[in-house]
């Protein structure tokens, strides 16, 4: 019985060593470096829009998602924060949302920031309904939500479009306290 256990242990050890040796690291010269990024300092209104439209706990407020969003209307980054308290997304939440968005498809984000069509981004195709999305179509090409995100990607965020989009997406519209988190 003991010799059989030893054989099994040796076989498992051999398989693990083979697996470890079979793995390789990426060529350090082959790594992608983002040449250009959208402006992080103007991302806050986009973060609020994405939080309101996409950040619910059953969607991108879920930590299991590749695009992970944090904010007042969904999952909070800090365990001490509560929904809508503080009312606006914190600076740390905006930073994490930015990292999540630009890190989702870094090559394509860099290309869009350099002038490529925003439709090359999976995030945009899914939101526009041109690619299958569990959340279905979130906005249409050229509407205020689309303009808010694409204008930021292209280098000059349209804060007025962001404000209109957030207002339209919230219950009670302009009287919702989250509207105050986006200034035109």
C-alpha positions as a Markdown table, in Angstrom:
| # | Residue | x | y | z |
|---|---|---|---|---|
| 1 | Unk | 0.0 | 0.0 | 0.0 |
| 2 | Unk | 2.8 | 2.4 | 0.9 |
| 3 | Unk | 4.7 | 1.8 | -2.4 |
| 4 | Unk | 1.5 | 2.6 | -4.3 |
| 5 | Unk | 1.2 | 5.9 | -2.5 |
| 6 | Unk | 4.8 | 6.7 | -3.3 |
| 7 | Unk | 4.2 | 5.9 | -6.9 |
| 8 | Unk | 1.2 | 8.2 | -7.0 |
| 9 | Unk | 3.1 | 11.0 | -5.2 |
| 10 | Unk | 6.0 | 10.6 | -7.7 |
| 11 | Unk | 3.7 | 10.7 | -10.7 |
| 12 | Unk | 2.0 | 13.9 | -9.4 |
| 13 | Unk | 5.4 | 15.5 | -8.6 |
| 14 | Unk | 6.6 | 14.6 | -12.1 |
| 15 | Unk | 3.5 | 16.1 | -13.7 |
| 16 | Unk | 3.8 | 19.3 | -11.7 |
| 17 | Unk | 7.5 | 19.7 | -12.6 |
| 18 | Unk | 6.7 | 19.0 | -16.3 |
| 19 | Unk | 3.9 | 21.6 | -16.2 |
| 20 | Unk | 6.2 | 24.2 | -14.5 |
| 21 | Unk | 8.9 | 23.6 | -17.1 |
| 22 | Unk | 6.5 | 23.7 | -19.9 |
| 23 | Unk | 5.3 | 27.2 | -19.1 |
| 24 | Unk | 7.2 | 30.2 | -20.4 |
| 25 | Unk | 7.1 | 33.8 | -19.8 |
| 26 | Unk | 6.2 | 36.3 | -22.5 |
| 27 | Unk | 9.1 | 37.8 | -24.5 |
| 28 | Unk | 10.0 | 41.1 | -22.7 |
| 29 | Unk | 10.4 | 42.8 | -26.1 |
| 30 | Unk | 6.9 | 41.8 | -27.1 |
| 31 | Unk | 5.0 | 43.7 | -24.5 |
| 32 | Unk | 2.6 | 46.4 | -25.4 |
| 33 | Unk | 3.1 | 49.9 | -24.0 |
| 34 | Unk | 0.2 | 52.2 | -24.3 |
| 35 | Unk | 1.4 | 55.1 | -26.5 |
| 36 | Unk | -1.5 | 57.3 | -25.6 |
| 37 | Unk | -4.3 | 57.2 | -23.0 |
| 38 | Unk | -7.5 | 59.2 | -22.7 |
| 39 | Unk | -7.1 | 62.0 | -20.1 |
| 40 | Unk | -7.4 | 60.6 | -16.6 |
| 41 | Unk | -8.0 | 64.0 | -15.1 |
| 42 | Unk | -11.3 | 64.5 | -17.1 |
| 43 | Unk | -12.6 | 61.0 | -16.4 |
| 44 | Unk | -14.8 | 61.7 | -13.4 |
| 45 | Unk | -18.1 | 62.5 | -15.3 |
| 46 | Unk | -17.5 | 59.4 | -17.4 |
| 47 | Unk | -17.0 | 57.4 | -14.3 |
| 48 | Unk | -20.3 | 58.6 | -12.9 |
| 49 | Unk | -22.1 | 57.8 | -16.1 |
| 50 | Unk | -20.6 | 54.3 | -16.3 |
| 51 | Unk | -21.5 | 53.8 | -12.6 |
| 52 | Unk | -25.1 | 54.8 | -13.1 |
| 53 | Unk | -25.6 | 53.0 | -16.4 |
| 54 | Unk | -23.5 | 49.9 | -15.9 |
| 55 | Unk | -22.2 | 49.6 | -12.3 |
| 56 | Unk | -25.1 | 47.8 | -10.6 |
| 57 | Unk | -24.1 | 44.8 | -8.4 |
| 58 | Unk | -25.6 | 42.4 | -10.9 |
| 59 | Unk | -23.6 | 43.9 | -13.8 |
| 60 | Unk | -20.2 | 45.6 | -13.8 |
| 61 | Unk | -20.4 | 46.3 | -10.1 |
| 62 | Unk | -19.6 | 42.6 | -9.7 |
| 63 | Unk | -16.0 | 41.9 | -8.9 |
| 64 | Unk | -16.1 | 38.8 | -11.2 |
| 65 | Unk | -16.5 | 41.1 | -14.3 |
| 66 | Unk | -13.5 | 42.0 | -16.5 |
| 67 | Unk | -14.9 | 45.6 | -16.6 |
| 68 | Unk | -15.3 | 46.3 | -13.0 |
| 69 | Unk | -16.9 | 49.6 | -11.8 |
| 70 | Unk | -17.0 | 51.2 | -8.4 |
| 71 | Unk | -19.2 | 54.1 | -7.4 |
| 72 | Unk | -22.0 | 55.6 | -5.4 |
| 73 | Unk | -24.8 | 53.9 | -7.3 |
| 74 | Unk | -23.2 | 50.4 | -7.2 |
| 75 | Unk | -20.3 | 48.6 | -5.5 |
| 76 | Unk | -18.2 | 50.9 | -3.3 |
| 77 | Unk | -14.5 | 50.5 | -3.2 |
| 78 | Unk | -14.2 | 51.2 | 0.5 |
| 79 | Unk | -16.0 | 48.9 | 2.9 |
| 80 | Unk | -16.8 | 51.9 | 5.1 |
| 81 | Unk | -18.7 | 53.7 | 2.2 |
| 82 | Unk | -22.4 | 53.0 | 1.7 |
| 83 | Unk | -24.6 | 53.5 | -1.3 |
| 84 | Unk | -24.9 | 57.2 | -1.9 |
| 85 | Unk | -22.8 | 58.0 | 1.1 |
| 86 | Unk | -20.7 | 59.8 | 0.1 |
| 87 | Unk | -23.0 | 60.9 | -2.6 |
| 88 | Unk | -20.5 | 61.2 | -5.4 |
| 89 | Unk | -17.9 | 58.7 | -6.5 |
| 90 | Unk | -14.7 | 59.0 | -4.5 |
| 91 | Unk | -11.3 | 59.8 | -6.1 |
| 92 | Unk | -10.2 | 56.3 | -5.5 |
| 93 | Unk | -13.3 | 54.9 | -7.2 |
| 94 | Unk | -12.8 | 57.1 | -10.2 |
| 95 | Unk | -9.1 | 55.9 | -10.3 |
| 96 | Unk | -10.2 | 52.3 | -10.2 |
| 97 | Unk | -12.8 | 52.8 | -12.9 |
| 98 | Unk | -10.2 | 54.5 | -15.1 |
| 99 | Unk | -7.8 | 51.6 | -14.6 |
| 100 | Unk | -10.5 | 49.1 | -15.4 |
| 101 | Unk | -11.6 | 50.9 | -18.6 |
| 102 | Unk | -8.2 | 51.5 | -20.1 |
| 103 | Unk | -6.9 | 48.1 | -19.0 |
| 104 | Unk | -9.7 | 46.2 | -20.5 |
| 105 | Unk | -8.3 | 46.4 | -24.1 |
| 106 | Unk | -5.2 | 48.5 | -23.8 |
| 107 | Unk | -4.1 | 48.3 | -27.4 |
| 108 | Unk | -7.5 | 49.4 | -28.7 |
| 109 | Unk | -7.9 | 52.1 | -26.1 |
| 110 | Unk | -4.5 | 53.5 | -27.1 |
| 111 | Unk | -5.6 | 53.4 | -30.8 |
| 112 | Unk | -8.9 | 55.1 | -30.1 |
| 113 | Unk | -7.1 | 57.8 | -28.1 |
| 114 | Unk | -4.9 | 58.2 | -31.1 |
| 115 | Unk | -7.8 | 58.6 | -33.5 |
| 116 | Unk | -9.2 | 55.1 | -34.3 |
| 117 | Unk | -12.9 | 54.5 | -34.4 |
| 118 | Unk | -14.4 | 54.0 | -30.8 |
| 119 | Unk | -16.4 | 51.0 | -32.3 |
| 120 | Unk | -13.1 | 49.0 | -32.1 |
| 121 | Unk | -13.6 | 48.8 | -28.4 |
| 122 | Unk | -15.7 | 45.9 | -27.1 |
| 123 | Unk | -17.1 | 48.1 | -24.4 |
| 124 | Unk | -18.5 | 50.5 | -27.0 |
| 125 | Unk | -19.9 | 47.8 | -29.2 |
| 126 | Unk | -21.7 | 46.1 | -26.3 |
| 127 | Unk | -23.1 | 49.4 | -24.9 |
| 128 | Unk | -24.3 | 50.4 | -28.4 |
| 129 | Unk | -25.9 | 47.0 | -29.0 |
| 130 | Unk | -23.8 | 46.1 | -32.0 |
| 131 | Unk | -22.3 | 43.1 | -30.1 |
| 132 | Unk | -24.1 | 40.7 | -27.9 |
| 133 | Unk | -24.3 | 42.0 | -24.3 |
| 134 | Unk | -26.1 | 40.4 | -21.4 |
| 135 | Unk | -27.2 | 43.9 | -20.4 |
| 136 | Unk | -28.5 | 44.5 | -24.0 |
| 137 | Unk | -28.2 | 47.9 | -25.6 |
| 138 | Unk | -27.3 | 50.6 | -23.1 |
| 139 | Unk | -27.1 | 53.6 | -25.4 |
| 140 | Unk | -27.2 | 54.5 | -29.1 |
| 141 | Unk | -24.5 | 55.9 | -31.4 |
| 142 | Unk | -24.5 | 59.6 | -31.0 |
| 143 | Unk | -26.8 | 59.9 | -28.0 |
| 144 | Unk | -25.6 | 61.8 | -24.8 |
| 145 | Unk | -24.2 | 58.7 | -23.1 |
| 146 | Unk | -22.3 | 57.7 | -26.3 |
| 147 | Unk | -21.1 | 61.3 | -26.7 |
| 148 | Unk | -19.9 | 61.5 | -23.1 |
| 149 | Unk | -17.7 | 58.4 | -23.4 |
| 150 | Unk | -16.5 | 58.8 | -27.0 |
| 151 | Unk | -15.6 | 62.5 | -26.4 |
| 152 | Unk | -13.5 | 61.5 | -23.4 |
| 153 | Unk | -11.8 | 58.7 | -25.4 |
| 154 | Unk | -11.1 | 61.2 | -28.2 |
| 155 | Unk | -9.5 | 63.7 | -25.8 |
| 156 | Unk | -12.1 | 66.4 | -24.9 |
| 157 | Unk | -14.9 | 65.2 | -22.7 |
| 158 | Unk | -18.3 | 66.7 | -23.4 |
| 159 | Unk | -19.3 | 67.4 | -19.8 |
| 160 | Unk | -22.7 | 68.7 | -20.8 |
| 161 | Unk | -23.5 | 65.4 | -22.7 |
| 162 | Unk | -22.3 | 63.6 | -19.6 |
| 163 | Unk | -24.7 | 65.6 | -17.4 |
| 164 | Unk | -27.6 | 65.1 | -19.7 |
| 165 | Unk | -26.9 | 61.4 | -19.9 |
| 166 | Unk | -26.6 | 60.9 | -16.1 |
| 167 | Unk | -29.8 | 63.0 | -15.6 |
| 168 | Unk | -31.7 | 60.9 | -18.1 |
| 169 | Unk | -30.5 | 57.6 | -16.6 |
| 170 | Unk | -31.4 | 58.4 | -13.0 |
| 171 | Unk | -34.8 | 58.0 | -11.3 |
| 172 | Unk | -36.3 | 61.4 | -10.7 |
| 173 | Unk | -34.0 | 62.9 | -13.3 |
| 174 | Unk | -32.6 | 66.3 | -12.4 |
| 175 | Unk | -33.8 | 66.1 | -8.8 |
| 176 | Unk | -31.6 | 63.0 | -8.2 |
| 177 | Unk | -28.7 | 64.0 | -5.9 |
| 178 | Unk | -26.2 | 62.2 | -8.2 |
| 179 | Unk | -26.8 | 64.8 | -10.9 |
| 180 | Unk | -24.9 | 67.2 | -8.7 |
| 181 | Unk | -21.8 | 65.0 | -9.0 |
| 182 | Unk | -21.4 | 66.0 | -12.7 |
| 183 | Unk | -20.9 | 69.6 | -13.3 |
| 184 | Unk | -21.3 | 70.9 | -16.9 |
